[in-house]
């Protein structure tokens, strides 16, 4: 009984880690656009938004370290640069996006105020909480997730049973790659690398048993959390797909989620849901800003001044970007994600693989090739008119903006083959 309780508590903690407001607004539009291809986009989205992040937690369980340890085999300098880039992206894009989601989902529903006003007040409060840490946010966060989950299950259940099981035609050209890239926008793989270590430390402090017992607990809890996430995402995709004829084809992500919640729950339910989403956004923003401040503080001899400066900068960036529409922030985030996400995925996979397959040579060569072949995808996402047709014809999956995938896999195999041959020669 105690083992089951520990499993469920750990699984819920992992679910809470990944399930943020951004995750809510992405799946519905996937289903709305995918139509009869809903199951294909569900699988693609799950690959980058569920499977890879859960692997990230398993990697943390194996490393028993921090984010800095993920890229340490490449080199300490590279690892430091990688950490700074990830944190810079985190406070510049997903953190401000929470303010934008809160405004579009909740604030604008109840008050007629401008996005810049919402953003300013929102991040002023974020700054206050970041400078004066309070456990109340942890309490709110633990209450918000189950409440949102219950409401979502109600929405999904009502729509699926009320609507005819009929889907429209897909408007997505490459549903698998489109869904995978949409999964990038959850930032969950980055989230697993950034804060996954906090959960591992918590388990080590509270849990009993051997190292292997704790690894097993994390692995099992990861699968439970992953299956739950997959079911919720798939439910939202199906729900929006079933309502393909109810809304304008150009409806925004936030409006779509709002309208589905209104259809299922009415005005009162929609209002409660909006408030819960706004609070979930706020706890996420505070977590990102304080986490970034903690990292910078740790790199400057635990300087409180460095922490304060960082959270102020993070809040200012939040105000500047948070006034933008959610769709705009998602579009702006794409180039950064096209570059940093492949590196993050590769680092997660390499840290999960057995030690004999992941020498320093393997890490350096695979990560190097991943960076090299991510550059065309990055340039293509900037929409600056670069002609990448010759590259797309030469590299598999590059037309789907996944040109790094095959070269990275080949490099992993080649580097290990070289290692095996060299070891035989030395014998």
LUMVOLUM-45782 format. One record per residue (C-alpha): x, y, z; residue in three letters. Coordinates in nm, 2 decimals. Example, Ala and Ser with C-alpha at 12.3 -4.5 7.8 and 13.67 -1.06 7.14 Angstrom:
<rs>
<<1.23,-0.45,0.78>,'ALA'>,
<<1.37,-0.11,0.71>,'SER'>,
</rs>
This chain:
<rs>
<<0.00,0.00,0.00>,'UNK'>,
<<0.28,0.24,0.09>,'UNK'>,
<<0.46,0.16,-0.24>,'UNK'>,
<<0.14,0.23,-0.43>,'UNK'>,
<<0.10,0.57,-0.25>,'UNK'>,
<<0.46,0.66,-0.33>,'UNK'>,
<<0.41,0.57,-0.69>,'UNK'>,
<<0.10,0.78,-0.73>,'UNK'>,
<<0.25,1.08,-0.54>,'UNK'>,
<<0.56,1.07,-0.76>,'UNK'>,
<<0.35,1.03,-1.08>,'UNK'>,
<<0.14,1.32,-0.98>,'UNK'>,
<<0.45,1.54,-0.92>,'UNK'>,
<<0.58,1.45,-1.26>,'UNK'>,
<<0.24,1.52,-1.42>,'UNK'>,
<<0.23,1.86,-1.25>,'UNK'>,
<<0.58,1.93,-1.38>,'UNK'>,
<<0.48,1.89,-1.74>,'UNK'>,
<<0.12,1.99,-1.74>,'UNK'>,
<<0.11,2.37,-1.78>,'UNK'>,
<<-0.12,2.62,-1.95>,'UNK'>,
<<0.08,2.60,-2.27>,'UNK'>,
<<0.00,2.23,-2.29>,'UNK'>,
<<-0.37,2.31,-2.28>,'UNK'>,
<<-0.39,2.53,-2.58>,'UNK'>,
<<-0.18,2.32,-2.82>,'UNK'>,
<<-0.36,1.99,-2.86>,'UNK'>,
<<-0.71,2.12,-2.94>,'UNK'>,
<<-0.59,2.31,-3.25>,'UNK'>,
<<-0.40,2.00,-3.36>,'UNK'>,
<<-0.73,1.80,-3.35>,'UNK'>,
<<-0.92,2.08,-3.51>,'UNK'>,
<<-0.69,2.09,-3.81>,'UNK'>,
<<-0.61,1.72,-3.83>,'UNK'>,
<<-0.97,1.60,-3.87>,'UNK'>,
<<-0.96,1.23,-3.96>,'UNK'>,
<<-0.58,1.22,-3.90>,'UNK'>,
<<-0.64,1.29,-3.53>,'UNK'>,
<<-0.47,0.97,-3.43>,'UNK'>,
<<-0.16,1.05,-3.64>,'UNK'>,
<<-0.11,1.39,-3.47>,'UNK'>,
<<-0.18,1.24,-3.13>,'UNK'>,
<<0.11,1.00,-3.18>,'UNK'>,
<<0.34,1.27,-3.32>,'UNK'>,
<<0.26,1.52,-3.04>,'UNK'>,
<<0.30,1.24,-2.78>,'UNK'>,
<<0.65,1.16,-2.91>,'UNK'>,
<<0.79,1.51,-2.85>,'UNK'>,
<<0.56,1.62,-2.56>,'UNK'>,
<<0.53,1.30,-2.36>,'UNK'>,
<<0.79,1.03,-2.45>,'UNK'>,
<<1.10,1.25,-2.47>,'UNK'>,
<<1.02,1.45,-2.15>,'UNK'>,
<<0.96,1.13,-1.96>,'UNK'>,
<<1.30,1.00,-2.09>,'UNK'>,
<<1.44,1.33,-1.96>,'UNK'>,
<<1.32,1.23,-1.61>,'UNK'>,
<<1.48,0.89,-1.64>,'UNK'>,
<<1.80,1.05,-1.75>,'UNK'>,
<<1.80,1.26,-1.43>,'UNK'>,
<<1.73,0.95,-1.23>,'UNK'>,
<<2.04,0.79,-1.38>,'UNK'>,
<<2.26,1.10,-1.35>,'UNK'>,
<<2.15,1.20,-1.00>,'UNK'>,
<<2.28,1.55,-1.08>,'UNK'>,
<<2.17,1.88,-1.22>,'UNK'>,
<<2.10,2.03,-1.57>,'UNK'>,
<<2.47,2.11,-1.59>,'UNK'>,
<<2.55,1.74,-1.59>,'UNK'>,
<<2.35,1.67,-1.90>,'UNK'>,
<<2.61,1.81,-2.14>,'UNK'>,
<<2.92,1.77,-1.92>,'UNK'>,
<<3.06,1.49,-2.14>,'UNK'>,
<<3.07,1.72,-2.43>,'UNK'>,
<<3.27,1.97,-2.22>,'UNK'>,
<<3.22,2.19,-1.91>,'UNK'>,
<<3.22,2.51,-2.13>,'UNK'>,
<<2.97,2.37,-2.37>,'UNK'>,
<<2.75,2.26,-2.08>,'UNK'>,
<<2.76,2.61,-1.93>,'UNK'>,
<<2.67,2.77,-2.26>,'UNK'>,
<<2.39,2.53,-2.31>,'UNK'>,
<<2.25,2.60,-1.97>,'UNK'>,
<<2.26,2.98,-2.02>,'UNK'>,
<<2.10,2.95,-2.36>,'UNK'>,
<<1.81,2.73,-2.22>,'UNK'>,
<<1.75,2.96,-1.93>,'UNK'>,
<<1.76,3.27,-2.16>,'UNK'>,
<<1.50,3.11,-2.38>,'UNK'>,
<<1.29,3.01,-2.08>,'UNK'>,
<<1.25,3.36,-1.94>,'UNK'>,
<<1.21,3.52,-2.29>,'UNK'>,
<<0.94,3.29,-2.44>,'UNK'>,
<<0.75,3.03,-2.23>,'UNK'>,
<<0.75,3.25,-1.92>,'UNK'>,
<<0.60,3.56,-2.10>,'UNK'>,
<<0.36,3.32,-2.29>,'UNK'>,
<<0.19,3.24,-1.96>,'UNK'>,
<<0.09,3.61,-1.92>,'UNK'>,
<<-0.04,3.61,-2.27>,'UNK'>,
<<-0.24,3.29,-2.21>,'UNK'>,
<<-0.37,3.43,-1.88>,'UNK'>,
<<-0.49,3.75,-2.06>,'UNK'>,
<<-0.66,3.58,-2.35>,'UNK'>,
<<-0.81,3.29,-2.14>,'UNK'>,
<<-0.91,3.48,-1.82>,'UNK'>,
<<-0.84,3.85,-1.78>,'UNK'>,
<<-1.00,3.97,-2.11>,'UNK'>,
<<-1.31,3.75,-2.02>,'UNK'>,
<<-1.38,3.96,-1.71>,'UNK'>,
<<-1.21,4.29,-1.76>,'UNK'>,
<<-1.16,4.53,-2.05>,'UNK'>,
<<-0.80,4.61,-2.01>,'UNK'>,
<<-0.51,4.61,-2.26>,'UNK'>,
<<-0.26,4.32,-2.28>,'UNK'>,
<<0.03,4.56,-2.18>,'UNK'>,
<<-0.16,4.64,-1.86>,'UNK'>,
<<-0.22,4.27,-1.78>,'UNK'>,
<<0.14,4.19,-1.86>,'UNK'>,
<<0.28,4.47,-1.64>,'UNK'>,
<<0.06,4.38,-1.34>,'UNK'>,
<<0.12,4.01,-1.39>,'UNK'>,
<<0.50,4.03,-1.39>,'UNK'>,
<<0.50,4.29,-1.11>,'UNK'>,
<<0.34,4.01,-0.90>,'UNK'>,
<<0.58,3.76,-1.04>,'UNK'>,
<<0.87,3.98,-0.93>,'UNK'>,
<<0.72,4.02,-0.58>,'UNK'>,
<<0.68,3.65,-0.54>,'UNK'>,
<<1.02,3.58,-0.68>,'UNK'>,
<<1.19,3.82,-0.44>,'UNK'>,
<<0.98,3.70,-0.14>,'UNK'>,
<<0.96,3.33,-0.17>,'UNK'>,
<<0.64,3.19,-0.03>,'UNK'>,
<<0.51,2.83,0.00>,'UNK'>,
<<0.17,2.95,-0.09>,'UNK'>,
<<0.25,2.91,-0.46>,'UNK'>,
<<0.35,2.54,-0.40>,'UNK'>,
<<0.02,2.49,-0.23>,'UNK'>,
<<-0.17,2.66,-0.51>,'UNK'>,
<<0.02,2.46,-0.77>,'UNK'>,
<<-0.07,2.13,-0.61>,'UNK'>,
<<-0.44,2.23,-0.59>,'UNK'>,
<<-0.46,2.37,-0.95>,'UNK'>,
<<-0.34,2.07,-1.14>,'UNK'>,
<<-0.60,1.82,-1.00>,'UNK'>,
<<-0.87,2.08,-1.04>,'UNK'>,
<<-0.78,2.15,-1.40>,'UNK'>,
<<-0.75,1.78,-1.47>,'UNK'>,
<<-1.09,1.71,-1.34>,'UNK'>,
<<-1.25,1.99,-1.54>,'UNK'>,
<<-1.06,1.88,-1.86>,'UNK'>,
<<-1.19,1.52,-1.81>,'UNK'>,
<<-1.54,1.66,-1.78>,'UNK'>,
<<-1.50,1.87,-2.10>,'UNK'>,
<<-1.36,1.58,-2.29>,'UNK'>,
<<-1.63,1.34,-2.17>,'UNK'>,
<<-1.92,1.57,-2.25>,'UNK'>,
<<-1.79,1.66,-2.60>,'UNK'>,
<<-1.72,1.29,-2.69>,'UNK'>,
<<-2.05,1.17,-2.58>,'UNK'>,
<<-2.25,1.47,-2.71>,'UNK'>,
<<-2.10,1.50,-3.06>,'UNK'>,
<<-2.14,1.25,-3.34>,'UNK'>,
<<-1.81,1.06,-3.39>,'UNK'>,
<<-1.74,1.23,-3.72>,'UNK'>,
<<-1.42,1.41,-3.83>,'UNK'>,
<<-1.36,1.65,-4.11>,'UNK'>,
<<-1.08,1.64,-4.37>,'UNK'>,
<<-0.73,1.72,-4.25>,'UNK'>,
<<-0.58,2.06,-4.34>,'UNK'>,
<<-0.23,1.96,-4.23>,'UNK'>,
<<0.01,1.86,-4.51>,'UNK'>,
<<0.26,1.66,-4.29>,'UNK'>,
<<0.07,1.56,-3.98>,'UNK'>,
<<0.35,1.37,-3.81>,'UNK'>,
<<0.62,1.63,-3.84>,'UNK'>,
<<0.37,1.91,-3.77>,'UNK'>,
<<0.26,1.75,-3.45>,'UNK'>,
<<0.62,1.68,-3.34>,'UNK'>,
<<0.71,2.05,-3.39>,'UNK'>,
<<0.39,2.15,-3.21>,'UNK'>,
<<0.51,1.93,-2.92>,'UNK'>,
<<0.83,2.14,-2.92>,'UNK'>,
<<0.61,2.43,-2.82>,'UNK'>,
<<0.53,2.27,-2.49>,'UNK'>,
<<0.89,2.32,-2.38>,'UNK'>,
<<0.85,1.99,-2.18>,'UNK'>,
<<1.18,1.83,-2.29>,'UNK'>,
<<1.35,2.15,-2.17>,'UNK'>,
<<1.14,2.14,-1.86>,'UNK'>,
<<1.25,1.79,-1.78>,'UNK'>,
<<1.62,1.89,-1.81>,'UNK'>,
<<1.58,2.21,-1.62>,'UNK'>,
<<1.37,2.11,-1.32>,'UNK'>,
<<1.36,1.73,-1.33>,'UNK'>,
<<1.65,1.72,-1.10>,'UNK'>,
<<1.44,1.89,-0.83>,'UNK'>,
<<1.20,1.60,-0.83>,'UNK'>,
<<1.48,1.35,-0.82>,'UNK'>,
<<1.64,1.52,-0.52>,'UNK'>,
<<1.30,1.53,-0.35>,'UNK'>,
<<1.26,1.16,-0.40>,'UNK'>,
<<1.60,1.09,-0.26>,'UNK'>,
<<1.53,1.30,0.05>,'UNK'>,
<<1.19,1.15,0.12>,'UNK'>,
<<1.21,0.80,-0.03>,'UNK'>,
<<1.33,0.49,0.13>,'UNK'>,
<<1.51,0.19,-0.01>,'UNK'>,
<<1.81,0.15,-0.23>,'UNK'>,
<<1.92,0.35,-0.54>,'UNK'>,
<<1.78,0.08,-0.76>,'UNK'>,
<<1.44,0.09,-0.58>,'UNK'>,
<<1.43,0.47,-0.63>,'UNK'>,
<<1.52,0.43,-1.00>,'UNK'>,
<<1.24,0.18,-1.04>,'UNK'>,
<<0.99,0.41,-0.86>,'UNK'>,
<<1.09,0.70,-1.09>,'UNK'>,
<<1.06,0.48,-1.40>,'UNK'>,
<<0.72,0.34,-1.31>,'UNK'>,
<<0.59,0.69,-1.20>,'UNK'>,
<<0.72,0.82,-1.53>,'UNK'>,
<<0.51,0.58,-1.73>,'UNK'>,
<<0.20,0.65,-1.52>,'UNK'>,
<<0.24,1.02,-1.57>,'UNK'>,
<<0.32,0.98,-1.94>,'UNK'>,
<<0.01,0.76,-2.00>,'UNK'>,
<<-0.21,1.02,-1.82>,'UNK'>,
<<-0.06,1.30,-2.02>,'UNK'>,
<<-0.12,1.11,-2.34>,'UNK'>,
<<-0.48,1.03,-2.26>,'UNK'>,
<<-0.55,1.40,-2.18>,'UNK'>,
<<-0.38,1.53,-2.49>,'UNK'>,
<<-0.56,1.27,-2.71>,'UNK'>,
<<-0.89,1.36,-2.55>,'UNK'>,
<<-0.84,1.72,-2.63>,'UNK'>,
<<-0.74,1.64,-2.98>,'UNK'>,
<<-1.05,1.42,-3.04>,'UNK'>,
<<-1.28,1.68,-2.87>,'UNK'>,
<<-1.16,1.96,-3.10>,'UNK'>,
<<-1.17,1.73,-3.40>,'UNK'>,
<<-1.53,1.63,-3.34>,'UNK'>,
<<-1.63,2.00,-3.33>,'UNK'>,
<<-1.46,2.09,-3.66>,'UNK'>,
<<-1.77,2.24,-3.81>,'UNK'>,
<<-1.86,2.45,-3.50>,'UNK'>,
<<-1.60,2.72,-3.53>,'UNK'>,
<<-1.42,2.94,-3.79>,'UNK'>,
<<-1.13,2.76,-3.95>,'UNK'>,
<<-0.90,3.05,-3.84>,'UNK'>,
<<-0.99,3.04,-3.48>,'UNK'>,
<<-0.70,3.10,-3.24>,'UNK'>,
<<-0.57,2.84,-3.00>,'UNK'>,
<<-0.70,3.01,-2.69>,'UNK'>,
<<-1.04,3.10,-2.84>,'UNK'>,
<<-1.08,2.74,-2.95>,'UNK'>,
<<-1.01,2.61,-2.59>,'UNK'>,
<<-1.24,2.87,-2.45>,'UNK'>,
<<-1.53,2.79,-2.69>,'UNK'>,
<<-1.50,2.41,-2.62>,'UNK'>,
<<-1.51,2.47,-2.25>,'UNK'>,
<<-1.81,2.70,-2.29>,'UNK'>,
<<-1.99,2.44,-2.50>,'UNK'>,
<<-1.93,2.17,-2.24>,'UNK'>,
<<-1.96,2.37,-1.91>,'UNK'>,
<<-2.15,2.68,-1.99>,'UNK'>,
<<-2.05,3.04,-1.87>,'UNK'>,
<<-1.99,2.95,-1.51>,'UNK'>,
<<-1.78,2.65,-1.58>,'UNK'>,
<<-1.59,2.84,-1.85>,'UNK'>,
<<-1.52,3.12,-1.59>,'UNK'>,
<<-1.39,2.87,-1.33>,'UNK'>,
<<-1.17,2.70,-1.58>,'UNK'>,
<<-1.03,3.03,-1.70>,'UNK'>,
<<-0.94,3.14,-1.34>,'UNK'>,
<<-0.77,2.80,-1.28>,'UNK'>,
<<-0.57,2.83,-1.60>,'UNK'>,
<<-0.46,3.19,-1.51>,'UNK'>,
<<-0.34,3.07,-1.17>,'UNK'>,
<<-0.16,2.78,-1.32>,'UNK'>,
<<0.01,3.02,-1.57>,'UNK'>,
<<0.12,3.24,-1.28>,'UNK'>,
<<0.28,2.96,-1.08>,'UNK'>,
<<0.46,2.85,-1.39>,'UNK'>,
<<0.60,3.20,-1.45>,'UNK'>,
<<0.72,3.23,-1.10>,'UNK'>,
<<0.89,2.89,-1.12>,'UNK'>,
<<1.07,2.98,-1.44>,'UNK'>,
<<1.19,3.32,-1.32>,'UNK'>,
<<1.30,3.19,-0.98>,'UNK'>,
<<1.47,2.89,-1.13>,'UNK'>,
<<1.66,3.11,-1.37>,'UNK'>,
<<1.76,3.33,-1.08>,'UNK'>,
<<1.88,3.04,-0.88>,'UNK'>,
<<2.10,2.91,-1.17>,'UNK'>,
<<2.26,3.25,-1.23>,'UNK'>,
<<2.31,3.28,-0.85>,'UNK'>,
<<2.49,2.95,-0.84>,'UNK'>,
<<2.73,3.06,-1.12>,'UNK'>,
<<2.82,3.38,-0.93>,'UNK'>,
<<2.93,3.23,-0.59>,'UNK'>,
<<2.57,3.23,-0.45>,'UNK'>,
<<2.54,3.60,-0.50>,'UNK'>,
<<2.20,3.73,-0.39>,'UNK'>,
<<2.26,4.04,-0.60>,'UNK'>,
<<2.30,3.82,-0.91>,'UNK'>,
<<1.96,3.65,-0.82>,'UNK'>,
<<1.78,3.99,-0.78>,'UNK'>,
<<1.92,4.13,-1.11>,'UNK'>,
<<1.82,3.81,-1.29>,'UNK'>,
<<1.46,3.80,-1.17>,'UNK'>,
<<1.42,4.17,-1.25>,'UNK'>,
<<1.55,4.11,-1.60>,'UNK'>,
<<1.32,3.81,-1.63>,'UNK'>,
<<1.02,4.02,-1.52>,'UNK'>,
<<1.10,4.30,-1.76>,'UNK'>,
<<1.13,4.05,-2.05>,'UNK'>,
<<0.80,3.91,-1.94>,'UNK'>,
<<0.63,4.25,-1.96>,'UNK'>,
<<0.77,4.32,-2.30>,'UNK'>,
<<0.69,3.98,-2.46>,'UNK'>,
<<0.38,3.90,-2.25>,'UNK'>,
<<0.18,4.18,-2.41>,'UNK'>,
<<0.19,3.99,-2.74>,'UNK'>,
<<-0.07,3.75,-2.86>,'UNK'>,
<<-0.02,3.38,-2.78>,'UNK'>,
<<0.00,3.29,-3.15>,'UNK'>,
<<0.27,3.56,-3.21>,'UNK'>,
<<0.49,3.43,-2.92>,'UNK'>,
<<0.45,3.07,-3.05>,'UNK'>,
<<0.57,3.19,-3.40>,'UNK'>,
<<0.86,3.38,-3.25>,'UNK'>,
<<0.96,3.08,-3.03>,'UNK'>,
<<0.99,2.84,-3.33>,'UNK'>,
<<1.34,2.94,-3.46>,'UNK'>,
<<1.48,2.91,-3.11>,'UNK'>,
<<1.32,2.58,-3.06>,'UNK'>,
<<1.43,2.45,-3.40>,'UNK'>,
<<1.79,2.50,-3.27>,'UNK'>,
<<1.78,2.41,-2.90>,'UNK'>,
<<1.52,2.13,-2.90>,'UNK'>,
<<1.72,1.88,-3.12>,'UNK'>,
<<2.02,1.93,-2.89>,'UNK'>,
<<1.81,1.88,-2.59>,'UNK'>,
<<1.65,1.56,-2.73>,'UNK'>,
<<1.99,1.42,-2.82>,'UNK'>,
<<2.13,1.50,-2.48>,'UNK'>,
<<1.83,1.32,-2.31>,'UNK'>,
<<1.87,1.01,-2.53>,'UNK'>,
<<2.25,0.99,-2.48>,'UNK'>,
<<2.21,1.02,-2.10>,'UNK'>,
<<1.95,0.74,-2.10>,'UNK'>,
<<2.16,0.50,-2.30>,'UNK'>,
<<2.40,0.26,-2.13>,'UNK'>,
<<2.74,0.40,-2.04>,'UNK'>,
<<2.93,0.18,-2.29>,'UNK'>,
<<2.74,0.35,-2.58>,'UNK'>,
<<2.80,0.70,-2.46>,'UNK'>,
<<3.16,0.79,-2.43>,'UNK'>,
<<3.29,1.14,-2.45>,'UNK'>,
<<3.37,1.08,-2.82>,'UNK'>,
<<3.01,0.98,-2.88>,'UNK'>,
<<2.87,1.28,-2.69>,'UNK'>,
<<3.09,1.53,-2.87>,'UNK'>,
<<3.04,1.38,-3.22>,'UNK'>,
<<2.66,1.33,-3.20>,'UNK'>,
<<2.60,1.67,-3.04>,'UNK'>,
<<2.83,1.84,-3.29>,'UNK'>,
<<2.65,1.68,-3.59>,'UNK'>,
<<2.31,1.76,-3.43>,'UNK'>,
<<2.41,2.13,-3.40>,'UNK'>,
<<2.54,2.13,-3.76>,'UNK'>,
<<2.23,1.98,-3.92>,'UNK'>,
<<1.99,2.19,-3.70>,'UNK'>,
<<2.12,2.51,-3.86>,'UNK'>,
<<1.93,2.47,-4.19>,'UNK'>,
<<1.61,2.40,-4.00>,'UNK'>,
<<1.68,2.70,-3.79>,'UNK'>,
<<1.74,2.92,-4.09>,'UNK'>,
<<1.44,2.79,-4.27>,'UNK'>,
<<1.22,2.87,-3.97>,'UNK'>,
<<1.33,3.23,-3.98>,'UNK'>,
<<1.14,3.28,-4.31>,'UNK'>,
<<1.41,3.50,-4.45>,'UNK'>,
<<1.39,3.36,-4.80>,'UNK'>,
<<1.68,3.11,-4.78>,'UNK'>,
<<1.66,2.85,-5.06>,'UNK'>,
<<1.71,2.52,-4.89>,'UNK'>,
<<1.56,2.30,-5.16>,'UNK'>,
<<1.90,2.13,-5.25>,'UNK'>,
<<1.96,2.05,-4.88>,'UNK'>,
<<1.60,1.92,-4.84>,'UNK'>,
<<1.65,1.69,-5.14>,'UNK'>,
<<1.97,1.55,-5.00>,'UNK'>,
<<1.90,1.50,-4.63>,'UNK'>,
<<1.61,1.27,-4.51>,'UNK'>,
<<1.32,1.45,-4.33>,'UNK'>,
<<1.47,1.79,-4.38>,'UNK'>,
<<1.16,1.90,-4.57>,'UNK'>,
<<0.97,1.82,-4.24>,'UNK'>,
<<1.23,2.03,-4.04>,'UNK'>,
<<1.38,1.72,-3.89>,'UNK'>,
<<1.70,1.72,-4.09>,'UNK'>,
<<1.91,1.65,-3.78>,'UNK'>,
<<1.75,1.32,-3.70>,'UNK'>,
<<1.91,1.07,-3.95>,'UNK'>,
<<2.26,1.23,-3.94>,'UNK'>,
<<2.26,1.22,-3.55>,'UNK'>,
<<2.15,0.85,-3.55>,'UNK'>,
<<2.42,0.76,-3.81>,'UNK'>,
<<2.68,0.95,-3.61>,'UNK'>,
<<2.58,0.76,-3.29>,'UNK'>,
<<2.63,0.42,-3.47>,'UNK'>,
<<2.95,0.53,-3.64>,'UNK'>,
<<3.11,0.66,-3.33>,'UNK'>,
<<3.03,0.34,-3.14>,'UNK'>,
<<3.16,0.13,-3.43>,'UNK'>,
<<3.48,0.33,-3.42>,'UNK'>,
<<3.50,0.27,-3.04>,'UNK'>,
<<3.45,-0.11,-3.08>,'UNK'>,
<<3.71,-0.13,-3.36>,'UNK'>,
<<3.97,0.07,-3.16>,'UNK'>,
<<3.92,-0.14,-2.85>,'UNK'>,
<<3.98,-0.45,-3.05>,'UNK'>,
<<4.30,-0.31,-3.20>,'UNK'>,
<<4.43,-0.22,-2.85>,'UNK'>,
<<4.37,-0.58,-2.74>,'UNK'>,
</rs>
